[in-house]
Amino acid sequence: MWRILLTEFFSDLKSQKLRTFLTLMAITWGTFAVVILLSFGEGLSNQMIKGMLGAGNRIMMIYGGQTSISHEGLEIGRQIRFVEDDIDLVSRTVPHIESISPQYGRFTSIGAGSERTNTYMEGVNPDFEMMRTTYPAAGGRFLNENDVTYQRRVAFIGNNIAERLYGEGNPVGQEILVDQTPFVVVGVMEPKLQTGMNYGPDSDRVIIPYTTFRTMYGHRFLSSILLRPTDADHQELINSEIRRVMAAKYKFDPTDEQAIRMWDFIEAEKMNRQVSMGLQIFMLTIGLFTLIIAGVGVANIMYVVVKERTHEIGVKKAVGARKKHIVSQFIFESMMICIIGGLIGILIAGGIVTGVQSLQLDDGPGQFLGNPVLSYSTMILTAGILTIIGLIAGVFPAIKAAKVDPVESLRYE
């Protein structure tokens, strides 16, 4: 039976070359649109998430603020500013904290040899590396506990700073001047994609031990506190507990949102993933409508085929062909058109995606649009849509063909 169906299908292809070609092109274009849109949409979504995690790996950044609610007779507008002791207080009293670091910060002048530049510098502890994904490139390291304990004058610098000051040379082990004070570079940050930032990207940052920072500049108050929960699900609990603990120490209303400000990367990640999902659905919808329009074209063509082959159908029924044979013939032809057009569309889209990936566009807008992903889920979804469209496009013309009266069809010219 399959041999007969294939023979009849290819016979029809030969007799109606232009019509079949145009129908195949419609399915090919629809499939191409679905695969390309989903591939670039998934790549863009992945890069958006990657860029956000480049700014912080599921962290919470806590800043002191200004009271906006009267509490225990104290005036509104009091400044709330954190000190190093608050790091120990939070660590001891707030559950589910995996990592925590104090953060000092200021703009500073740095130089190496005859090169000079200004940038933002932070004083932190070793936990900062994982929380802010400031991983060292090969041959260097991040700050360690001994650097903090002994207040060493060592610096970890961003890759852009390294390029500006040292060019193509290796900065590790070299001297860098921080406000005219010599430091030793122990590591250079590995380049990363970063979309969220404060005071500029991490690639333009200098990082030193917080104890060295405090001793060098005499700062009493922290710029912020950086922490990471053991699980993202504990985010709300940690938020409320920090407000409770700090409110008790600094005498402000725990419900006062202005007293403590939080930059919540966990919530931002959730929102980012929702936006990415919405983008994927939007891309799929556009591609799906394109494919549905192509499917309508297939259905119209199959109705024309039924009309043209009315006499042939009558002959088949007159010699004993059953309805299921007639129905299967037209559904088979419809699905074959969708499958062949779909395979061509997938191959073309796959070639384009592979070509774009090979360009390795890592800078500028290319880092977002130059990383499409041709996943198995995209191809399986496209194949499923094609199967459904092919079935629907063929079933109604096939039912019409099966209802043809053999006596009347034999008279049809």
Sequence and secondary structure as in RCSB ss.txt:
>XXXX:A:sequence
MWRILLTEFFSDLKSQKLRTFLTLMAITWGTFAVVILLSFGEGLSNQMIKGMLGAGNRIMMIYGGQTSISHEGLE
IGRQIRFVEDDIDLVSRTVPHIESISPQYGRFTSIGAGSERTNTYMEGVNPDFEMMRTTYPAAGGRFLNENDVTY
QRRVAFIGNNIAERLYGEGNPVGQEILVDQTPFVVVGVMEPKLQTGMNYGPDSDRVIIPYTTFRTMYGHRFLSSI
LLRPTDADHQELINSEIRRVMAAKYKFDPTDEQAIRMWDFIEAEKMNRQVSMGLQIFMLTIGLFTLIIAGVGVAN
IMYVVVKERTHEIGVKKAVGARKKHIVSQFIFESMMICIIGGLIGILIAGGIVTGVQSLQLDDGPGQFLGNPVLS
YSTMILTAGILTIIGLIAGVFPAIKAAKVDPVESLRYE
>XXXX:A:secstr
 HHHHHHHHHHHHHHTHHHHHHHHHHHHHHHHHHHHHHHHHHHHHHHHHHHHHHH SS EEEEE B  S BTTB 
TT B    THHHHHHHHHSSSEEEEEEEEEEEEEEEETTEEEEEEEEEE TTHHHHTT  B TT     HHHHHT
T  EEEE HHHHHHHHTTS  TT EEEETTEEEEEEEEB        SSS GGGEEEEEHHHHHHHH   S SEE
EEEESSGGGHHHHHHHHHHHHHHHHT  TT TTTEEEEEHHHHHHHHHHHHHHHHHHHHHHHHHHHHHHHHHHHH
HHHHHHHHTHHHHHHHHHTT  HHHHHHHHHHHHHHHHHHHHHHHHHHHHHHHHHHHHH   STTHHHHS     
HHHHHHHHHHHHHHHHHHHHHHHHHHHT  HHHHHT  
